[in-house]
Amino acid sequence: MNVIPRTGPAPDAGARRPAAGAGEQLSLADLPTGEQFAATALYDLTLVVVDLETTGGSAEHDRITEIGAVKIRGGEVLGEFATLVNPGREIPPQIVTLTGITTAMTYDAPPIEQVLPAFFEFARGAILVAHNARFDVGFLKRSAARMDLPWTFPEALCTVAMARRILSRQEAPSVKLSVLAELFEVSVQPTHRALDDARATVDVFHRLLERVGNRGVRTYADLRSYLPRAGADVRAKRTLADGLPHRPGVYLFRGPGDEVLYIGTAVDLRRRVGSYFSGDARARMSEMVRLAQRVDHVECAHGLEAGVRELTLLGVHKPVYNRRSRSPHGGWWITLTAERFSRLKVSRTPGPDALGPISGRAAAADIADVISGAAGLRTCTTRLTRADHHWCEGPGNAETLPDPLAAAVPGLCRAAGDRPQTVSDYLLRVCAVQDLFTGRSDALLTDLAARLERLAQLRRFESAARARDRLAATVDALDRCQRLAALARVAELVLARPDGTGGWELSVVRYGRLAAAGRAAAGVPPMPVVDALVASATTVLPPTPDAGPLAGAPAEETGLIDRWMREPGVRLVRSTEPLHWPSRAAARWAGFSRTARAAVATAPGAATG
């Protein structure tokens, strides 16, 4: 065991007292409660941020393999605690793969009966903090109960609950420690080793506290009241999760009239549904849980199938408490009009030459304006179905026209000039946009990047920042559409991903849609399972020529498949044709887009609540 002191304020005197054994009776003064800390300023609180590694997910049946903890106060690290723990059993292969902790590494480690009293001594008088505190505290409490060791800590603070309360879904779609560590650019990255993860959690915890300082959260009591807490009426409904399996799938909360209130997905149905009865920062979710009378579920082979089924069910039921994905074919498209002098328009439906879907109409219109300006397409709305020329009077050369990365000037066409444009002249501009959409050429992006560079050289930094954001949004829209279009062109793909237990998660994809899903368990030859899935997969008809870039596939479903197939470890088992992207696709500009987003995230005022 390693207990590492740090320079700084000394720990409380109570932290140096011997740990209570099974036969030692504690006085009431020795039992910390939340009320003892209620008026204490957060800066003055002694906190112990703890992380565990275990042999599995059940506090009842699995055991601790490693404990890492960091004691902090006022932003200072007072000490660290780190040790492997001999679990007295073999560590499962999937856990070894995840953590790197092997059974051999724990042979000479002390058992939990030696480690836990030492940890209690290290953390005495402090408030525990953990990422997903229910998991870590649950293991600690269960281990203490087996040893008849009194539990002497008040309710722990959970950085998962804090993140869900403090951060928006747009900023943090996931509250995994790795995601939050990347969002906050913490100094220590989580590695699924206890001390590294505890150190990363310290940084995440401090960054979350920074967000609530301007919301009147100054003391421990302020923080506890700011975080969600379930009322007795909500906790009483925990039994709704009792019949659910520990498997991936979709869950449906149903109301008094058997109507579907809310639909969601889970890697572990029982655990996820049970979490709703512990309090939720979102007022509408608390209201939904109070209305819920029962929970239905659909068990799935893996997370991708659950995500696709969720989209289908959302489209059918349109639950009032879901805010997203009620329309799987939603979104806005930028399309070329069928005119002799084509222009870009924003539409709900794609055409043969289209870019999208884009979540908001205003965002789509802004991207259409950037592309129109770059290519010199007209933005006037006069219908020119049979015209032999286009002429909107304006400056005589491109250098005097408004910058395409700047907002459009009302009433001024992006193709304005001092003389009429013929069909043959104008057609080159249309072809440039078509090549940009399909990824055959990124010449327009290169020109826009050069314009952005000139703005920076002229030290017009505010204009350059706005131009950067418009160009990044354009790159992101092009990249997503081109990736999904490439996936939707392939008649059949078979994909496999390791399931973490020695088996494989399998997916059959046809024209951008999930046609079949299954799992080959550890020890089961996967190819016969693949053959059976392909034989029973849903038939997807080839797209028609006018179906648009995604061949009629729902963009959200194809997007889920695209994200799943790009996760680490996913393998292409077979394909009816090559899956490829054009050589000049917008993916070449992904580095620029990431840099632009990082600049926005770190701009002054970006981190305020």
C-alpha positions as CSV (number, residue, x, y, z in Angstrom):
1,M,0.0,0.0,0.0
2,N,1.2,3.4,-0.9
3,V,0.1,6.4,1.2
4,I,1.8,9.5,-0.3
5,P,1.7,12.7,1.7
6,R,1.9,16.0,-0.1
7,T,3.2,19.4,1.1
8,G,0.4,21.7,2.2
9,P,-2.0,21.9,5.1
10,A,-1.9,18.9,7.5
11,P,-4.8,16.6,7.4
12,D,-7.4,16.7,10.3
13,A,-6.3,15.4,13.6
14,G,-9.1,12.9,13.3
15,A,-7.5,11.4,10.2
16,R,-4.6,10.2,12.3
17,R,-6.7,8.3,14.8
18,P,-6.7,4.5,14.5
19,A,-9.4,3.0,12.3
20,A,-12.3,1.5,14.1
21,G,-12.2,-2.2,14.2
22,A,-15.2,-4.6,14.4
23,G,-15.2,-4.5,18.2
24,E,-14.7,-0.8,18.7
25,Q,-17.7,1.3,19.5
26,L,-17.8,4.8,17.9
27,S,-19.3,7.8,19.6
28,L,-21.9,9.9,17.8
29,A,-19.2,12.6,17.5
30,D,-17.1,10.2,15.5
31,L,-19.9,9.5,12.9
32,P,-19.8,12.3,10.3
33,T,-23.1,13.4,8.9
34,G,-23.9,15.8,6.1
35,E,-25.2,18.3,8.6
36,Q,-21.8,18.6,10.2
37,F,-20.5,20.0,6.9
38,A,-23.5,22.0,5.9
39,A,-22.2,25.4,6.6
40,T,-18.6,24.6,5.6
41,A,-17.3,26.5,2.6
42,L,-16.4,24.2,-0.3
43,Y,-12.9,25.6,-0.2
44,D,-12.5,24.4,3.4
45,L,-13.9,20.9,2.9
46,T,-11.6,17.9,3.1
47,L,-12.5,15.6,0.3
48,V,-11.2,12.2,-0.7
49,V,-11.7,11.4,-4.4
50,V,-11.7,7.6,-4.7
51,D,-11.7,5.2,-7.6
52,L,-11.9,1.4,-7.6
53,E,-11.1,-1.4,-10.1
54,T,-13.0,-4.6,-9.5
55,T,-13.6,-8.1,-10.9
56,G,-17.0,-7.1,-12.3
57,G,-20.1,-4.9,-11.8
58,S,-21.8,-6.5,-8.8
59,A,-20.9,-5.3,-5.3
60,E,-22.5,-8.5,-4.0
61,H,-20.7,-11.1,-6.1
62,D,-17.5,-9.3,-7.3
63,R,-14.5,-8.0,-5.5
64,I,-12.2,-5.0,-5.4
65,T,-8.8,-5.4,-7.2
66,E,-7.4,-1.9,-6.8
67,I,-8.1,1.3,-4.7
68,G,-6.8,4.7,-5.7
69,A,-7.6,7.9,-3.8
70,V,-6.5,11.5,-3.6
71,K,-7.2,13.7,-0.5
72,I,-7.8,17.4,-1.4
73,R,-8.7,20.6,0.4
74,G,-8.9,24.1,-1.1
75,G,-7.6,23.0,-4.4
76,E,-4.4,21.5,-2.8
77,V,-3.5,17.8,-2.8
78,L,-2.9,16.6,0.7
79,G,-2.0,13.0,0.0
80,E,-2.6,10.0,-2.2
81,F,-3.5,6.3,-1.4
82,A,-2.9,3.6,-3.9
83,T,-2.8,-0.2,-3.7
84,L,-3.7,-3.4,-5.5
85,V,-6.0,-5.7,-3.6
86,N,-5.9,-9.5,-3.8
87,P,-9.6,-10.4,-4.7
88,G,-9.1,-14.1,-3.7
89,R,-10.2,-15.2,-7.1
90,E,-9.3,-15.2,-10.8
91,I,-9.8,-11.9,-12.6
92,P,-12.0,-12.4,-15.7
93,P,-10.3,-11.9,-19.1
94,Q,-12.5,-9.0,-20.1
95,I,-11.5,-7.2,-17.0
96,V,-7.9,-7.8,-17.6
97,T,-8.3,-6.4,-21.1
98,L,-10.0,-3.3,-19.7
99,T,-7.7,-2.5,-16.8
100,G,-4.5,-4.4,-17.5
101,I,-4.6,-5.8,-14.0
102,T,-3.9,-9.6,-14.1
103,T,-4.5,-12.2,-11.5
104,A,-0.7,-12.6,-11.2
105,M,-0.3,-8.9,-10.3
106,T,-2.6,-9.3,-7.3
107,Y,-1.0,-12.5,-5.8
108,D,1.3,-10.6,-3.4
109,A,-1.2,-7.8,-2.8
110,P,-2.8,-7.4,0.6
111,P,-6.4,-8.6,0.9
112,I,-9.3,-6.2,1.4
113,E,-9.4,-7.1,5.2
114,Q,-6.0,-5.2,5.5
115,V,-6.6,-2.5,2.9
116,L,-10.0,-1.2,3.9
117,P,-9.1,-0.2,7.5
118,A,-6.1,1.6,6.1
119,F,-8.2,3.4,3.5
120,F,-10.8,4.3,6.2
121,E,-8.0,5.8,8.2
122,F,-6.7,7.8,5.2
123,A,-10.2,9.1,4.5
124,R,-11.4,9.6,8.1
125,G,-13.2,13.0,8.6
126,A,-13.5,13.6,4.8
127,I,-16.3,13.5,2.3
128,L,-15.9,10.9,-0.4
129,V,-16.1,11.9,-4.1
130,A,-16.3,9.5,-6.9
131,H,-17.2,9.3,-10.6
132,N,-20.4,7.2,-10.5
133,A,-20.3,7.1,-6.7
134,R,-23.1,4.5,-6.5
135,F,-20.6,2.0,-7.9
136,D,-17.5,2.8,-5.9
137,V,-19.3,3.5,-2.6
138,G,-21.5,0.4,-3.1
139,F,-18.3,-1.8,-3.3
140,L,-16.8,-0.1,-0.3
141,K,-19.9,-0.4,1.8
142,R,-20.4,-4.0,0.9
143,S,-16.8,-4.9,1.8
144,A,-17.1,-3.0,5.1
145,A,-20.3,-4.9,5.9
146,R,-18.6,-8.3,5.3
147,M,-15.9,-7.2,7.8
148,D,-18.4,-5.7,10.3
149,L,-16.5,-2.4,9.8
150,P,-18.7,0.6,10.6
151,W,-19.4,2.9,7.7
152,T,-18.4,6.4,9.0
153,F,-18.9,8.6,5.9
154,P,-21.7,11.0,4.9
155,E,-23.4,10.8,1.5
156,A,-20.7,10.9,-1.2
157,L,-20.6,13.4,-3.9
158,C,-20.9,12.0,-7.5
159,T,-19.2,13.8,-10.4
160,V,-21.6,11.9,-12.8
161,A,-24.6,13.6,-11.1
162,M,-22.7,16.9,-11.0
163,A,-21.9,16.8,-14.7
164,R,-25.5,15.9,-15.6
165,R,-26.7,18.9,-13.5
166,I,-24.1,21.4,-14.5
167,L,-23.3,20.6,-18.2
168,S,-25.7,20.8,-21.1
169,R,-26.4,17.8,-23.4
170,Q,-24.9,19.8,-26.3
171,E,-21.6,20.3,-24.4
172,A,-21.4,16.8,-22.9
173,P,-23.6,14.3,-24.7
174,S,-21.9,11.6,-22.4
175,V,-20.7,12.0,-18.8
176,K,-18.1,9.2,-19.1
177,L,-14.9,10.1,-17.2
178,S,-12.9,9.9,-20.5
179,V,-15.3,12.3,-22.2
180,L,-15.2,14.8,-19.4
181,A,-11.5,14.6,-19.1
182,E,-11.2,15.4,-22.8
183,L,-13.8,18.2,-22.5
184,F,-11.9,19.9,-19.7
185,E,-8.4,19.0,-21.0
186,V,-7.3,17.6,-17.6
187,S,-3.7,17.1,-16.7
188,V,-4.1,13.3,-16.1
189,Q,-6.0,11.2,-18.5
190,P,-8.1,8.2,-17.2
191,T,-6.6,4.8,-17.9
192,H,-8.9,2.4,-16.1
193,R,-6.3,2.3,-13.3
194,A,-7.5,3.5,-9.9
195,L,-5.0,6.2,-9.0
196,D,-4.9,7.7,-12.6
197,D,-8.7,7.8,-12.7
198,A,-8.9,9.3,-9.2
199,R,-6.5,12.0,-10.3
200,A,-8.5,12.7,-13.4
201,T,-11.7,12.9,-11.3
202,V,-10.0,15.5,-9.1
203,D,-9.5,17.8,-12.1
204,V,-13.0,17.1,-13.4
205,F,-14.5,17.9,-10.0
206,H,-12.6,21.2,-9.7
207,R,-13.7,22.2,-13.2
208,L,-17.3,21.4,-12.4
209,L,-17.1,23.5,-9.2
210,E,-15.8,26.4,-11.3
211,R,-19.0,26.3,-13.3
212,V,-21.3,26.7,-10.3
213,G,-19.4,29.4,-8.4
214,N,-21.5,32.1,-10.1
215,R,-24.7,30.3,-9.2
216,G,-24.6,30.9,-5.5
217,V,-23.0,27.6,-4.6
218,R,-20.5,28.4,-1.9
219,T,-21.0,25.7,0.9
220,Y,-21.5,22.0,1.1
221,A,-25.2,22.5,1.8
222,D,-25.4,24.7,-1.3
223,L,-23.9,22.0,-3.5
224,R,-26.1,19.3,-2.0
225,S,-29.2,21.3,-2.6
226,Y,-28.1,22.2,-6.1
227,L,-27.7,18.5,-7.1
228,P,-30.7,16.3,-7.9
229,R,-32.3,14.3,-5.1
230,A,-35.2,11.9,-5.4
231,G,-38.3,12.3,-3.3
232,A,-39.9,9.5,-1.4
233,D,-42.6,9.1,-4.2
234,V,-39.9,8.6,-6.8
235,R,-37.8,6.2,-4.7
236,A,-40.9,4.1,-4.1
237,K,-41.0,3.3,-7.8
238,R,-37.6,1.5,-7.8
239,T,-39.5,-1.8,-8.1
240,L,-40.4,-0.9,-11.7
241,A,-36.8,-1.9,-12.6
242,D,-36.9,-5.2,-10.8
243,G,-37.9,-7.4,-13.7
244,L,-35.4,-5.9,-16.2
245,P,-32.4,-7.9,-17.4
246,H,-28.7,-6.8,-17.1
247,R,-28.6,-6.7,-20.9
248,P,-28.4,-4.0,-23.7
249,G,-31.8,-2.8,-25.0
250,V,-34.5,-0.1,-25.2
251,Y,-36.7,0.9,-22.3
252,L,-40.1,2.5,-22.5
253,F,-41.7,4.3,-19.6
254,R,-45.5,4.1,-19.8
255,G,-48.0,6.4,-18.1
256,P,-51.4,6.0,-16.4
257,G,-53.2,5.4,-19.8
258,D,-50.5,3.0,-21.0
259,E,-49.1,5.8,-23.2
260,V,-45.4,5.9,-23.9
261,L,-43.9,8.8,-21.9
262,Y,-40.2,8.3,-22.6
263,I,-37.9,6.0,-24.6
264,G,-34.2,5.5,-24.0
265,T,-31.4,3.0,-24.6
266,A,-29.1,1.3,-22.1
267,V,-26.1,-1.0,-22.1
268,D,-27.5,-2.5,-18.9
269,L,-31.3,-2.1,-18.8
270,R,-31.8,-2.8,-15.1
271,R,-29.0,-0.4,-13.9
272,R,-30.0,2.4,-16.3
273,V,-33.7,2.3,-15.5
274,G,-33.0,2.1,-11.7
275,S,-30.9,5.3,-11.9
276,Y,-34.1,7.3,-12.7
277,F,-35.4,6.6,-9.2
278,S,-32.4,8.2,-7.5
279,G,-33.1,11.8,-8.7
280,D,-32.6,13.6,-12.0
281,A,-31.5,17.2,-12.5
282,R,-33.9,17.6,-15.4
283,A,-37.3,18.7,-14.1
284,R,-39.2,17.1,-16.9
285,M,-37.6,13.7,-16.2
286,S,-38.6,13.9,-12.5
287,E,-42.1,14.7,-13.7
288,M,-42.1,11.8,-16.1
289,V,-40.9,9.3,-13.4
290,R,-43.8,10.4,-11.1
291,L,-46.3,9.7,-13.9
292,A,-44.8,6.3,-14.9
293,Q,-46.7,3.2,-14.0
294,R,-44.6,0.5,-15.6
295,V,-41.5,0.1,-17.8
296,D,-41.4,-2.1,-20.9
297,H,-38.2,-3.2,-22.6
298,V,-36.8,-4.6,-25.8
299,E,-33.7,-6.7,-25.3
300,C,-31.1,-6.2,-28.0
301,A,-27.9,-7.9,-29.2
302,H,-25.8,-4.8,-28.6
303,G,-25.8,-1.1,-28.3
304,L,-26.1,-0.4,-32.1
305,E,-29.2,-2.4,-32.4
306,A,-30.6,-0.7,-29.3
307,G,-29.9,2.7,-30.8
308,V,-31.6,1.9,-34.1
309,R,-34.7,0.3,-32.4
310,E,-34.9,3.5,-30.3
311,L,-35.1,5.6,-33.4
312,T,-37.9,3.4,-34.8
313,L,-39.9,3.5,-31.6
314,L,-39.5,7.3,-31.2
315,G,-40.9,7.7,-34.7
316,V,-43.9,5.5,-33.9
317,H,-44.8,6.7,-30.4
318,K,-43.4,10.3,-30.4
319,P,-43.2,10.4,-26.6
320,V,-43.8,13.9,-25.1
321,Y,-40.8,13.6,-22.8
322,N,-38.3,12.9,-25.5
323,R,-36.8,16.0,-27.1
324,R,-34.8,14.5,-29.9
325,S,-35.1,12.0,-32.7
326,R,-38.9,12.0,-32.9
327,S,-38.6,12.3,-36.7
328,P,-35.9,10.0,-38.0
329,H,-36.1,11.6,-41.5
330,G,-35.9,15.2,-40.0
331,G,-33.3,17.8,-40.8
332,W,-32.7,20.3,-43.6
333,W,-31.0,19.7,-46.9
334,I,-29.1,22.1,-49.2
335,T,-30.1,21.3,-52.8
336,L,-29.3,22.6,-56.2
337,T,-32.5,23.8,-58.0
338,A,-33.4,22.3,-61.4
339,E,-33.0,25.5,-63.4
340,R,-30.7,26.6,-66.2
341,F,-29.0,28.9,-63.6
342,S,-29.1,26.7,-60.6
343,R,-29.0,28.1,-57.1
344,L,-28.8,26.6,-53.6
345,K,-32.0,26.3,-51.6
346,V,-32.8,24.9,-48.2
347,S,-35.4,22.1,-48.3
348,R,-36.9,19.3,-46.2
349,T,-36.2,16.8,-48.9
350,P,-32.9,16.0,-50.7
351,G,-32.4,16.0,-54.4
352,P,-29.8,14.3,-56.6
353,D,-27.3,17.0,-55.7
354,A,-27.7,17.7,-52.0
355,L,-25.9,18.3,-48.8
356,G,-27.3,17.4,-45.4
357,P,-29.2,16.7,-43.3
358,I,-28.4,19.7,-41.1
359,S,-30.2,20.1,-37.8
360,G,-31.4,23.7,-38.1
361,R,-32.8,25.7,-41.0
362,A,-30.8,28.8,-40.1
363,A,-27.5,26.8,-40.0
364,A,-28.3,25.2,-43.3
365,A,-29.0,28.6,-44.9
366,D,-25.7,29.9,-43.5
367,I,-23.7,27.0,-45.0
368,A,-25.6,27.5,-48.3
369,D,-24.6,31.1,-48.3
370,V,-20.9,30.3,-47.7
371,I,-20.9,27.8,-50.6
372,S,-22.8,30.1,-52.9
373,G,-20.3,32.9,-52.2
374,A,-17.3,30.6,-52.7
375,A,-18.6,29.3,-56.1
376,G,-20.2,32.5,-57.3
377,L,-23.7,30.9,-57.4
378,R,-26.6,33.3,-57.5
379,T,-28.6,34.0,-54.4
380,C,-31.4,35.9,-56.0
381,T,-34.6,34.0,-56.0
382,T,-35.9,34.9,-59.5
383,R,-36.9,31.7,-61.3
384,L,-34.7,31.2,-64.4
385,T,-36.0,28.0,-65.9
386,R,-35.6,29.0,-69.5
387,A,-33.5,32.1,-69.4
388,D,-30.4,32.3,-71.6
389,H,-28.5,34.5,-69.2
390,H,-28.3,35.7,-65.6
391,W,-27.5,39.3,-64.6
392,C,-27.7,40.9,-61.2
393,E,-25.8,44.2,-61.4
394,G,-23.0,44.5,-59.0
395,P,-19.2,44.9,-58.7
396,G,-17.2,44.0,-61.8
397,N,-14.8,41.4,-60.2
398,A,-14.7,38.8,-57.5
399,E,-12.3,40.9,-55.4
400,T,-14.8,43.6,-54.8
401,L,-17.7,41.3,-54.0
402,P,-18.5,40.6,-50.3
403,D,-16.3,37.9,-48.8
404,P,-18.1,34.5,-48.9
405,L,-17.1,33.9,-45.3
406,A,-18.8,37.2,-44.3
407,A,-22.6,37.4,-43.8
408,A,-24.5,38.1,-47.0
409,V,-25.4,41.7,-47.8
410,P,-29.2,42.1,-48.1
411,G,-30.3,42.6,-51.6
412,L,-26.9,41.8,-53.2
413,C,-26.7,38.5,-55.2
414,R,-23.6,36.4,-54.7
415,A,-23.2,36.1,-58.5
416,A,-23.6,39.9,-59.2
417,G,-21.4,41.3,-61.9
418,D,-21.1,44.1,-64.4
419,R,-22.2,42.0,-67.4
420,P,-24.6,39.1,-68.1
421,Q,-23.5,35.5,-67.5
422,T,-24.2,32.8,-70.1
423,V,-25.2,29.3,-69.4
424,S,-21.8,27.9,-70.3
425,D,-20.0,30.3,-68.0
426,Y,-22.3,29.7,-65.1
427,L,-22.3,25.9,-65.5
428,L,-18.6,25.8,-64.4
429,R,-19.8,27.2,-61.0
430,V,-22.5,24.6,-60.7
431,C,-20.0,21.8,-61.4
432,A,-17.7,23.2,-58.7
433,V,-20.5,22.9,-56.1
434,Q,-21.4,19.4,-57.3
435,D,-17.7,18.3,-57.0
436,L,-17.6,19.8,-53.5
437,F,-20.7,17.9,-52.4
438,T,-19.5,14.6,-53.7
439,G,-15.9,15.0,-52.6
440,R,-14.4,15.0,-56.1
441,S,-12.8,18.4,-55.4
442,D,-12.1,20.6,-52.4
443,A,-10.9,23.6,-54.4
444,L,-13.6,25.8,-53.0
445,L,-12.5,24.9,-49.4
446,T,-9.0,25.7,-50.3
447,D,-10.0,29.2,-51.6
448,L,-12.1,29.8,-48.4
449,A,-9.1,28.8,-46.2
450,A,-6.9,31.3,-48.1
451,R,-9.4,34.1,-47.5
452,L,-9.5,33.2,-43.8
453,E,-5.7,33.4,-43.7
454,R,-5.7,36.9,-45.3
455,L,-8.1,38.1,-42.7
456,A,-5.7,36.9,-40.0
457,Q,-2.8,38.5,-41.7
458,L,-4.7,41.8,-41.8
459,R,-5.2,41.4,-38.0
460,R,-9.0,41.5,-38.4
461,F,-9.3,38.9,-35.7
462,E,-13.0,39.2,-34.9
463,S,-13.9,38.9,-38.6
464,A,-11.5,36.0,-38.9
465,A,-13.1,34.2,-35.9
466,R,-16.6,34.5,-37.4
467,A,-15.2,33.4,-40.8
468,R,-13.5,30.4,-39.1
469,D,-16.7,29.3,-37.4
470,R,-18.6,29.5,-40.7
471,L,-16.0,27.5,-42.6
472,A,-15.8,24.9,-39.8
473,A,-19.6,24.4,-39.9
474,T,-19.4,24.0,-43.7
475,V,-16.6,21.4,-43.4
476,D,-18.5,19.5,-40.7
477,A,-21.6,19.3,-42.8
478,L,-19.7,18.2,-45.9
479,D,-17.7,15.6,-44.0
480,R,-20.8,14.0,-42.3
481,C,-22.8,13.9,-45.5
482,Q,-19.9,12.3,-47.5
483,R,-19.2,9.7,-44.9
484,L,-22.9,8.7,-44.6
485,A,-23.3,8.7,-48.4
486,A,-20.3,6.3,-48.8
487,L,-21.9,3.9,-46.3
488,A,-25.4,4.2,-48.0
489,R,-23.9,3.3,-51.4
490,V,-22.7,-0.2,-50.3
491,A,-25.3,-3.0,-50.8
492,E,-24.1,-5.1,-47.9
493,L,-21.5,-4.8,-45.1
494,V,-20.9,-7.2,-42.3
495,L,-19.2,-5.7,-39.3
496,A,-17.9,-7.2,-36.0
497,R,-16.8,-5.6,-32.8
498,P,-15.2,-7.3,-29.7
499,D,-17.8,-7.5,-26.9
500,G,-15.2,-7.4,-24.1
501,T,-15.8,-11.0,-23.0
502,G,-14.1,-12.8,-25.8
503,G,-17.1,-12.8,-28.1
504,W,-18.2,-10.6,-31.0
505,E,-21.0,-8.2,-31.6
506,L,-22.2,-8.6,-35.2
507,S,-24.1,-6.2,-37.6
508,V,-25.3,-6.6,-41.1
509,V,-25.7,-3.3,-42.9
510,R,-27.5,-2.8,-46.2
511,Y,-27.6,0.5,-48.0
512,G,-27.0,2.4,-44.8
513,R,-29.6,0.6,-42.7
514,L,-29.1,-2.0,-40.0
515,A,-30.6,-5.2,-41.5
516,A,-29.6,-7.7,-38.8
517,A,-27.8,-7.8,-35.4
518,G,-26.5,-10.6,-33.3
519,R,-23.8,-11.8,-31.0
520,A,-21.3,-14.7,-31.1
521,A,-20.5,-15.6,-27.5
522,A,-16.9,-16.4,-26.4
523,G,-16.0,-19.9,-27.7
524,V,-18.6,-19.9,-30.4
525,P,-17.2,-19.8,-34.0
526,P,-18.4,-16.4,-35.4
527,M,-18.7,-17.2,-39.1
528,P,-21.7,-19.6,-38.8
529,V,-23.4,-16.9,-36.8
530,V,-22.6,-14.3,-39.5
531,D,-24.0,-16.6,-42.2
532,A,-27.2,-17.1,-40.3
533,L,-27.6,-13.3,-39.7
534,V,-27.0,-12.6,-43.4
535,A,-29.6,-15.2,-44.4
536,S,-32.2,-13.8,-42.2
537,A,-31.4,-10.1,-42.6
538,T,-34.1,-7.6,-43.7
539,T,-34.2,-7.0,-47.4
540,V,-33.4,-3.5,-48.4
541,L,-34.1,-2.5,-52.0
542,P,-31.5,-0.7,-54.1
543,P,-32.0,3.1,-54.1
544,T,-33.6,4.9,-57.0
545,P,-31.4,7.5,-58.9
546,D,-33.3,10.4,-57.3
547,A,-33.2,9.1,-53.7
548,G,-30.5,11.6,-52.7
549,P,-27.0,11.1,-51.1
550,L,-28.3,8.7,-48.4
551,A,-30.2,6.5,-50.8
552,G,-33.4,7.0,-48.7
553,A,-31.8,5.7,-45.5
554,P,-32.7,7.7,-42.3
555,A,-29.7,9.9,-41.6
556,E,-29.8,9.3,-37.8
557,E,-29.7,5.5,-38.3
558,T,-26.9,5.7,-40.8
559,G,-25.1,8.1,-38.5
560,L,-25.3,5.6,-35.6
561,I,-23.9,2.9,-37.9
562,D,-21.1,5.2,-39.0
563,R,-20.1,6.0,-35.4
564,W,-20.3,2.3,-34.3
565,M,-18.1,1.1,-37.2
566,R,-15.4,3.7,-36.4
567,E,-15.1,2.6,-32.7
568,P,-11.8,0.9,-31.7
569,G,-11.7,-2.8,-32.6
570,V,-14.4,-2.9,-35.2
571,R,-13.6,-5.2,-38.1
572,L,-15.0,-5.4,-41.6
573,V,-15.9,-9.1,-42.1
574,R,-17.2,-8.9,-45.7
575,S,-18.5,-6.3,-48.2
576,T,-20.2,-6.6,-51.5
577,E,-18.1,-3.7,-52.8
578,P,-15.3,-1.5,-51.4
579,L,-16.2,1.1,-48.8
580,H,-14.4,4.2,-49.8
581,W,-14.3,8.0,-49.6
582,P,-13.3,10.3,-52.5
583,S,-9.7,11.5,-52.4
584,R,-10.8,15.2,-52.0
585,A,-13.4,14.5,-49.4
586,A,-14.0,17.0,-46.6
587,A,-12.4,14.5,-44.2
588,R,-9.1,16.0,-45.3
589,W,-10.1,19.2,-43.4
590,A,-11.1,17.4,-40.2
591,G,-8.0,18.8,-38.4
592,F,-9.0,22.4,-39.2
593,S,-12.5,21.7,-37.9
594,R,-11.2,20.2,-34.6
595,T,-8.9,23.2,-34.1
596,A,-11.8,25.6,-34.8
597,R,-14.0,23.9,-32.2
598,A,-11.2,23.9,-29.6
599,A,-10.7,27.6,-30.2
600,V,-14.5,28.2,-29.6
601,A,-14.4,26.1,-26.4
602,T,-11.5,27.9,-24.9
603,A,-12.6,31.5,-25.9
604,P,-13.1,33.9,-23.0
605,G,-16.6,33.4,-21.6
606,A,-17.1,30.0,-23.2
607,A,-16.9,28.2,-19.9
608,T,-19.4,30.2,-18.1
609,G,-22.6,28.6,-16.9
